Amino acid sequence: MLKAGSNKKPELLAPAGGWPQLKAAVRFGADAVYLACDRFGMRARANNFQLDEIPGVVAYAHGSGVKVHVTLNTLMQEADLRILPDYLEALGSAGVDAFIIGDMGAFALARKHAPSVELHVSTQASVMNSEAARMWHDLGAKRVVCAREMSIRDIAAMRESVPDGLEIEAFVHGAMCVAYSGRCLLSSVMTGRTANRGACAQSCRWSYALVEEQRPGEYFEIEEDTRGTFILNAQDLNMVSHLDELAQAGVDSFKIEGRNKQAFYVATVVGAYRNAMSGGNLQAAEAELLTISHRPYSTGFYYGPANQTPERDGYVKECLHVGTVEDCVEQDGAWRVTALCHNRFLPGDVLGVVSPHVASHDIEVGEMCWLAPADGGKPFVERPPMTLEEARAIAFEQPVSVANRSKERYVFKSSAPCKPGDYLRKPL
């Protein structure tokens, strides 16, 4: 079993950019989730949560024994400090377990206005040495999130020199920043969207063609395609096969990046890491991580300099998320599945089922019907969101030869059972 430097089983910390992602993280085995409200989070493009939703979020997560960490990790401006006290008090009253903070002013206010909430130092603070870690601990931090530029050897050395009561959190999976996290000015200069305030445009992912100023049309000898070059395109992090080394170095929490990702991504990644942490097959976990949309994988800075992918842009993946199971019942000796459609699938397709705590398995799609509005009105996708029960109350089953209406419901015969909340994927 994995053991961290503090002799506790490491925590699996998952991103929750909204309610679907939160539910996926909890169901697929996260020990804790991190999320943001409508202000002060470094992922402003995520759906995030409204402040008045947090009591419900905490109740839902705590009901499954899952902790809630709230990100307040943007750099704070003077105007922010006038809003923060009430904000912190509301979050503290809601029962959140920890704040993830990178700004010293916000840290000081959190100590004063939410003294019962643990304080975790964000990777935005770029903690890379034991003196910095001890300083934060002396100020009241329970945990530091390592700068992503640290190696496993660096983390082990820091662990040996900091108090036993100070926890260490490190990223294990997801996108990597081309600069020290949040410190790049490309987005601010090129789009006016500041990375330090959660609005990064990811200008490092764009294509560039380099030419010397005095030699127009004469390009440097770098690899490029017809659109240009991608010299700033960092590879994604994947440490699922190296968790033992991180635990032995003293990491107490394994953090998955991805608050801008969809629930299918969160479920797949959390499930793969939970499987690895529980002693499951590492090759199976690695295979699962290939099914989701990702850039080429690497081990980041943990074993040396991080790699870029200058010759290409975009994501690679083996599968497409086509549906989310809402109901599955046995009927006349067969299985009848109701699923919310996300992408096109057909009768005869063999779909993979992503389910928590078990290996993925396949089902074959049989006869299919669309839950069509019986009143002849707007399709469900154009109506306010409905529960399955509400949809069935105003719908009839219309036989169809393809599921292709995104966010609408289809019923089909299945060759094997699945469970509500499972995700359906189709090989590309």
C-alpha positions, 0 to 999 in steps of 0.5 A: 500500500502507498505510504506518504512521508507523514505515514498516512495514505495519500489523498486523491484530490480531484477537480470539480468545475461544476456539479456534473464534475463534482458528482463524477469525482465523488462517485469514482473515488476522490478523497477530496475535491477542489473547486471555485466559486464565482470569484478568485479562482484560477479557472474563470472559464469553468462553470464553477459554483455560486457562493450560495451553492456551497452549503449544498456542495459541502453537504453532498461531498461530506455525505460521501466522506469527501473533503471540499477545498475552495480555490482563492488563488488569484493574485489579489488587488486592493479592491478584492480585499474589501470583498474577501472578508464576507466571502471568507466568512460565508465559505467558513460557515458553509463548512468547507475544509480548506482554502487554496491561497497564493496571495499573502494578503488573502492568506492573512484575511483567511486566518482572521475571518475563517479560522476554522478552515485549513489553509493550503498554499497554492502552486501559484506561490511557487514553493520550491524549498524548505525555507519557504515551506517552513515560513508558510507553516509558521504563518498557519499553513497546513499544506503547501502545493509544490511548484510544478517545476520540482523533481521527486528528489527536490520534494524528498529533500524538502520533506526531510527539512519541514515539520511533520505536521506540514502536508505536501501536495503535488500534481500528478496529472493534467495540463502543464504551464509553459511558465512558472504557474500563472506567471506568464504574461503572453495572455495579458500582452496578446489578449488582455486576459491575465493569467494571474486572475484566472483568465489565461487565453493559453497563448502558448498553445497557438501556432507561431512562425518565427522570422528574424527581423532583418530577414523577412520570409527567412524562417529559423530551422525549427519543426513546423507544419503548414500553420506554423510551429508550436514551440511553447506547447507543453506536454501533459503530465501523467504520473499514474505509474510513478505514485509509489515514488511520489509517496516515498518522497513524502507527498501527502496528496495527489492532485489532478489538474482539470477544472475546465474539463468535462465530467467524463474526463474527471471520471476516467482520470479519477477512476484510473488513479483510484485503481492504481492507488488501490493496487490495481493493474497499472497497465490498465490504468495507463490504457484508460488514460489514453481514452480521454482527450489529452496532449502527449503525456510526459512525467513533467519535471519529476525526472528532469526537464519537461518536454514540449511538443513543438511539431504539433498542436491539439489533443489525441484520444482513442475514444469519444464520450457518447452518452451518460447512463441515467437508467438501466432496468431488466425487461423481458430478459434484456437490458433497457438503458436510458442515456443522455446523448453527447455524441452520435452512436448507432444500433450495432455499436459496441460501446465501452462502459466506464463505471467506478471501482470496476474494470471497463466493459463493453455493451452492444447497442440494440433497438433504439428509441428517442424520447420525443416530446409528446406535445410536439413542442421544442426538443428537450435540448431547447427546454429548461433542464429536466430530470428523467422523470420529467422528460418521460412525463411529456414524451413518447418513444419514437424508434430511430436509427441513430442517436444524434441529438446532443443532450437529449435522451435515448432508450436502447436495448443493451447486451449487458447491464450498466448503472446510472451515472456510468459513461458510455464511450465509442472508439474513434 
